[in-house]
Amino acid sequence: MDKSTSFRGWKVAPYVFGTHKRKDPDLKTYEFSCFSIPGTEALQSMVYLTLALNLSTYAIFNLHYSPADGAKLLCDFSGTATLLTIAGGYLSDVYISQFTGIIIGEILGTIGSVILTISAAVPALSPPLCPLFDPSCVRPTGKQTAIFYFGLYILAVGLANIKPNAPTLGAVQFNENDPQQKKQLLSYFNWFLFSTCIGAFPAVTVISYAQEQVNAAWGFGIPAIVLAVSIFVVCMGMPYRAKERKGSPITGIAMVFVAAARKWKLKSPDSIEELHQPIEDLQHLPHTNQFLFLDRAAIRTNDEEKHSRWRLCSVTQIEEVKAVLNILPIFACTIIVSCILSQLQTFTLLQAATLERKIGKHFVMPLASLAVFPVLAILLLMPLYDQLLVPFLRKITGNERGISHLQRVGIGLVICTLSMVVAAIVETKRLKVARENNALDNPAAVLPMSAFWMAFQFLVFGIGELFTVAGLLDFFYTESPENMRAMGISLVNVSFSFGYFLSSVIVSLVNARTKPDWLPENMNRGRLHSFYWLLAAMGAINFVNYLFWSWWYRPRMEYESQLESFKSVENVA
């Protein structure tokens, strides 16, 4: 048993379809608790997707924002909720447990959702309804805006505490020294994404319908109930295995940079044997030849330095910092994914608002329900990928994951970029239909074209997300130092955050430079297809950049192989 973990209450947390028979007197509710972490993620996903898919349309239809302002509101909220995950992961790694972080997040999220529900339900707290894009529409007052934004960002802080901690809490339940559990861990993040989509399904169907066709307050009230229920669900899984906290990883990184800066004039030694490496650290990371300037932090100058970790660091400390620096270029290359996603959550839904959404004679499909297509793609393809494709590829490549982390992410980046190509083609067709029906100056007209044409770009993106998101979760968890894994997982969300903020900046720049050509309020007179082609070009350039950094990256598995060889040599000696 790993000494860094608590034995009491330790268990394997199987993924969604997994079962693991184990007699343990401390686990009286094991059959229920094995679903607690996937269940918590499903409920969190339900809340986040409800907001992500309905916030922009709520702002446009109920708060009377322009399409560009509605898109920026969504990007700012999603960007904040995902950016703050780095703080949520840090707090859990250093001061509180992942379990405590989830509970705090669920409480804050419930409070924020209740405030938003009151804001949407009480007439005095929101502007009066009026026809879409009518010049007489009144924007919210300062008081109404303040209450709405207060609830929105309290909810964002809550989600920021749940997002990095739920996947980490689940992953840490596996004992990586046990071959069977290590094999289960390889599939864990696939099924974690599957759980996310289980929660997303009601968000894009039932809840979206309730908000659009019944009352906008339902779109905030249901998340409040869901988050309250999730507190009970995660508590049912107690007790959880927890890693021992080893101090602030940020402080450790700062120590290495400070120690290296103090010795920047010193020449790096010719042999790594001259670097400071205590015997107890030999079981960890061996020396690598990347970022050699940091090696100065391990140069011994006098015996007094051994009493100050700000002057002398071990090779292991330095290699942990190198591991973090190593993954940053990969992190930067994945920002484009959420930049593309934000267009599907905003402009694509506004396109669908101009199209025929009737199914049968009476049922009108909610705008946000278009997102059911990527959800269905993942729900249908994930089991096939994990249970059929991975074992097949494993036999060919010899890689225990079928393909490597970086290959999987790269495939996802290509497919996500293709979704913008599809979006541009579909928008070109929509504009052609608008011209043929003399609707260019009538933005409220319903064009004789099915909204299901928009499903193609959602479906392509969903397939890309299957490769990208699960691959990134696995990559950041596996490649991050052990005392920074919650922060490592949070990098997936921070990548999404930067993508949302980048999208907001791009929309503002395009709106300023091309106004009113590309993104006007009347989308029938716009050039949204050109905007999609711009994003496709950015995605292609980004992929070329990704190819270089993925070639340059040295996986942690190579370190471990090098370490095993080193230990074997030591044993022979």
N, C-alpha and C positions, 0 to 999 in steps of 0.2 A: 504493500500500500504506500502510495506517495505520501511522504511526511508533510508535504505542504497542504494536504487536504484533511478535512475533518472526517473521521471514520464514522462517528455517530450519525445514523440516518443516511449513510451513503447508499446510493442506488444507481443503476443504469436507467436513464430516461430514454426509452425506445422511441423511435420516430413514429409517425402517425399510425402506420399499419404494423408496427413492431410489437412483439410480445417477448417477454423475458421472464421465465419462471424463476423465482428466487425466494427462499424462505428467509425472512428477516423479522425478528420480533419487534423492531422499531417501526415497521411499515404495516400498519393495520389497514390502510386505505390504498394499497398499492395499485389495484386494478383501476381505480379512478384517477389516481395521481399521475399515472403514466401519460395521461392526456392533458395535464394541467398546462404545461409549457406550450405545446401546439395550440391548445384552446385559448390561452392568453394571447398568443400571436394572432389567431384568427379574429378575436374580438377587437384587438388593437387595429388590425388591418381594416375591419369593418368601419371603425370610426374614422380612420385617416382617409380611406378611399371615399367615404361619404362626403367629407369636407373637400377633398381634392377635386372631386368631380362635380360638386354642386356649388362650390363657393363662387366661382366665376359667374355662372349663370344667375345665382342669387343676387350677386352684386349688380348685374346688368338689368335683370327683370324687376327686382324689388328695391334696390338702392339707387337705381337709375344711373349707374356708372356707364361710361363709354366702353366699347369692346376692349380697347387697349388698356384702359384703367382696370377693368375687370380681370384681364389677363395678368396685369402687374400685381394686383391684390393677391391672386392665387400664388403667383411666384414668390411674393414676399412672405406669405404665410408658410408655404411649403418649405421655402428656403430657411426660414427661422426655425421651424420645427425640426428640420434635419441638421442644420448647422449646430444647434445647441446639443445635439447628441454627443458631441465630443466632450462637452462638460458633464453630461449625464454619465458617460462611460468613465471619465476620469474620477468622478466622485465615487463610483462603485468600485473602481480598481484600488482606490487609495483609502477612502474614509468609511464607506458603507458597503454592504453586500449588493450583488445584483438583485436579489430578492427584495431588499429594502428599497432599492431604486425603482423597481417596478411598482411597488405599493404606493410610494410617494407620487409617481407619475400618474397612476390611476386615480388617486384622490384629487390631484390638481386638474386632471382632465375632466373629471366629473363636475367639478366646480365651474370650469370654463364653459362646458357644454350647457350647464343650467343657466348661466348668464346669457349665453347666445340664444337659448330657447325663449327666455323672458324678453330679450331684445326683439326677437322676430314675432312673438305672440301678442305683445302689448302694443296696440295701435299708436300710443303716444311715443313709443321708442323707435319707430321706423317711419319713413316718409309714406304718404298716401300712394296707392297704386295708380298707374296711368298707362296709356298705350305705349308700346315699345318705341323708343327713339322720338317720342313726342317732345317738341321744344318746350312745352309747358310743364314737363316733369320737374319735380322739386328734389334736389339732392338732400341727404340727411343733414340735420343741424349738427352743431358742434357737440352738443350733449349726446345726441343719438349715436354719432360716430364714435365718441369716447367710450360709451358703454359697449358698443359692438366690438371695437378693437381690444378693449380690456379683456372681455371674455374670450376673444379669438386667440390672443397671445398667452393667456393663462393656459388654455388648451394646448397651445403649441409647446409650452414648457413641459406640460405633463407628458405629451407624446415623446418629447425629447429624452425623457427619463425611461420610457418603456422601450423605445426602439433599439438602443444598443444593448440593453440588459437581457431582454427575452431570449435572443439567440445565444448569447454567451452563457446564460444560466442553463440552457438546455445542453449546450456542447460540453460544459464542464462536468456534467453528470456521467460522461463516458470515461472509463479508465483506459488511457491510451497505451498502458503497458499490457493490457489484455488483448490478444489478437482478435478475438471475436468482437469485442466492443470497439476496437479500433476500426474494424471493417464496417461496423454499424455507423461510426462517426463519419465515414466517407459518404454515406447516403443521407446523413442527418440534415445537411443544409438543403438538399433537394426537397426533402419532405417538409422542411421548415417553410420553404417558398410555397409548397403545396398548401400548407396551413394558411398562409397569407391569402391565397386565392380562394380558399373555402370561406374566409371572412369577407373577402371582396365581393363574392357572388351576391349575397343579399344587399350589399351596399349599392351595387349597380343595377339592381332590379327592384326589390320591394321598397327599400328606403327612398330611392330616387323617384319612384312612382308616387310615394306618399308626399314627398316634398313638392313635386311639380303639380300633381293633380288634386291633392287634398289641402295641404297647408304647409307653407314654407317652414313653420316652426317644427314640423316633424323631422326635418333634416338635421336639427340640432337636439331635439328631445330624445330621439332614439339613441344617438351616441351617448347621451348622459346616462341612460338606463344601461346600455351595454357596458360602459366603463365601470359602473357600480357593480354589475354582475361579475366582471372580470376580476375584481378584488377577491370575491369568494372563490372563483375558479383557481387562481394561482395559489391561494392559501390552502386549498384542498390537496395540493401536491407536497406539502410540508411533511417531513424535513427534507431539505436539499443539501447536496454536497457543495461545499464552498471552499474556494482556494484561500490559502493564507495570504493576507495582505502584507506586502513587503516594502511599503513606503511609496513615495511619489515617483512615478517613472519620469515625470517632467523634471524633477530635481536631479535624477540620475543623468538625464540627457544634458542638463545645464552643467553638471559637474564635468562631464567629458569635454564640452566646448570650452569651459573656463580653464581647465587644466591644460588643454591643447593650446589655447591662446597665450597662456603664460609662458609657454615654451616654444613659441613660434619661431624663435631665432635658432633653436637647437636643430642639429642635423639628425634625421631619423637613423637609428642604428642599422648596421648591415645585417644583423641577425635578429630574428624575433625572440631568440632566447634571452636577449638583453632587455626585453620589455617586461613590465611588472605583471606577473601572472601567479597569484597565490595557488597553492596546491589544491585547495578546496574548489577552485574555479575550473579545474581541468575537465570536470565532467560536463561542462557546459559548452560554450561556443569556441571553436578554434579560430586562429587568426586568418583573415582574408586580405586580399590585395586591393580592395576597393577603399576609396576615401582614406588614403594613407596619411593625409595630413592630421587625422585624428589620432594616429598612433603616438604622436608626441605626448599625449596625455599619460601614456604608460612608461615614459622614459624616466628612469631613476636618476635623480641628481644628488640626493643626500638622504640619510636615514630619517631626518625630521619629517620628510614629506609623507612617510607612512602613517603619520598621525592626522593627516588632512586629506580627505577624499576629494577636496576641491583643488588639490595640487597633484595628486597621483591617483590614477584610476587603473583598474585591472584590464587586461585584454578582453575579458568577458564583458565588462561594462561597455567598452568601446565597440565591441561587435554587436551588442544590442542596439546601440545608437546607429551603427551602420545598417542594421536590418531595417530600422525605421526609415532611414534615408533612402534605402534601396527600393522601398515600395511606393515612395512618393511620386515618381514619374508615372507608374502604372495608375496610381490614384488619379493623377491629373488627366490622363488619357480617357478616363471613364466619365468625365464631367458631361460630355456631349450627350450621354444617354438621357439624363433627366431634362436636358435642354430640349431634346426632341419630344420627350414625354409631355412636357408642359404645353407644347403646341397641340397635342392630341386632346389635352384636358381643357383647352380654351378655344382656339380658333376652329378646330375640327367640330366641336360641339355647336359653335355658332353657325358653321356651314350647314350642319344637320338641321338647324332651326328653320332654314329656308327650304327644306325638302319635305317630301311626303313621308310621314311617320306612322300612318295608320296601318294597323294589322287587323284585317277583317273590316267590319263595318263600324265598330265603335271604339275599339282599343287604340289609344295613341301611345306609341312608345316614348318613354321619357328620354330626354337628350342624353343624360348620363348613362343610360342603359347600353349605349354603343360600346362602352368599356367592358361589356360582358364578353366580347369576342376575344380579347387577349387573356381574360380570366379563363374562359373555356379552353383556349389553346393550351394553357399551362396545365389545367386540371386533366385534360385528355392526354397530353404528350409527356408529362412528367413521369407517370408510372412506366410508360413505354421506354423512356430514356433511361430511367434508373434500373429497371428490371430486365430489359432486353438489349438496348444499345450499349450500355456500359459494359456488361459481361462480354458482349461480342467484340467491342473495341479493345478490351483488356487482353484478349487472346492475341490480337494483332499487334498492339503497341507494347504490351508488357507493363503498361502504366496501370497502377491499381485503381485509378479513377477513370480509366478508359482513354481519356485525353488529359493533358495537363491543365492546370488552372488557367494559364495564360492562353492556351489554344482555345479553350472554351470561351473565355472572355472575348478574344479576338473574333471568333465566329459571331458572337452576339453583337459586337460593335458593327460588323458588316451588315447584319440583318436589320438592326435598328436604323442604320443609315438608309437602307433600301425602303424603309417605311415612309421616309420623306419623299423619295422618288415616286412611290405609289400615290402619296398625298397630292403631289404636284400634278400628276396625270389626272386624278379624279377631280381636282379643282378646275382644271382646264375644261373638262367635260361639263362641270356644273355651270361655269360661265357661258359656255356655248348654249346650254339649255336656257339660261336666263336671257341671252340675246335673242334666241329664236322665239321666245315667248314675250318679248317686249317688256321684260321685268327689270331692266337695268336700273331704273329709277324708282323701283318699288321694293324696298328691302323687306317689307312685311309679307310680300307675296310668297305663296307656297308653290314651288316649282314642280312640274310633272316629272320628277326624278326621285327614285327611292332613296331614303336616308341610308339604306343598307349598303350603298356604294361606299360609304365611309367605313364600313366594317373591314374593308380590305387593308387599309393602313393600320387599323387597330390590330388585326390578326397578325400581320407581318411583325409589328412591334412586339406582340405577345410572344412570338416564337423567339425573337431576339432576346427578350427579357428572360426567357427560360434558360438561356445560356449565360447571359451576363450577370444577373443578380445573384443566382445561386453560386456561380463561379467566383464572384467577388467576395461573398460571405465566407466561403471556404478558404479562399486565398488569403484574405486579411486575418482570419482566425489562425490559420496554420502558420503563416509567415511572420506574424507579430511575436515579439518576445512574450513569454508566459505571463509576466506581470503587467502586460499592456493589452490583453486580448479584448477586453470590453472596449477600450479605446480603438483597438484595431478594427473591430466590428463597426464601430461608429464611423469609421472612414467611408464605409459604403454610403451611409446617410449624409455625411459631409460632402461627398462627391455629388450626391443628388442636390444638396443645398446649393453648392456652387453652380450647378447646372441651372437651377431655377433662377438664381440671381443673374447668371449670364444671360438667360432667356429674357429676363426683365430689361437688362441693359440693351440687348440686341433689339428688342421691340421698341424701346425708346429711341435708339439711334436710327432705326429704319423709319420709324414714324416721323422723326425730325427731318431726315434727309430726303424722304420721298413724299412727304405729306402733300396732298392727300391721296397719292397714287396707290401705294401698296396696301396699307392697312386703314382704310377709312371706316366710318361708322356704317356706311352702305357698302356691304361686302360685294355686292353685285357690280360695283364700280371700282373695286379694288384689284390688286394683283397679288393675291395671296399665293398663287402658284409660284410666282417669282421668289417670294419669301421662303417657300418650301425648298425650291431649288438651291437657294443660298445655304440653307441648313444641310442639305444633302452634300453640297460641295465642302462645307466645313467638316462634315462627318468623314468624307473621303480623305481629306488632308489629315484629319486627326488619326485615322487608321494607319496611314503611312508613318506618322510619328510613333504610334503604338508599336508597329513592327520593329522599329529600332530599339525602343526601350525594352520590349519583351525579349529581344535577342541579347541585349546587354545584361538583363537581370539574371542573377544567380540564385536558384531556388534554395531554400533552407535544407531540403533533402540532401543536397550536395554537401552541406556542412556536416549533416549527421553521418553521411557515409565516410567523410574525411575523419570525423571524430571516432567512428567505430574502428577504422583502420589504425588510427593513432593508439587507441586502447589495446588493440590486438598486438601491436608492436611492443607496447609497454609490458603486456603480460608475458610475451616471449622473453623479453629482456629480464 
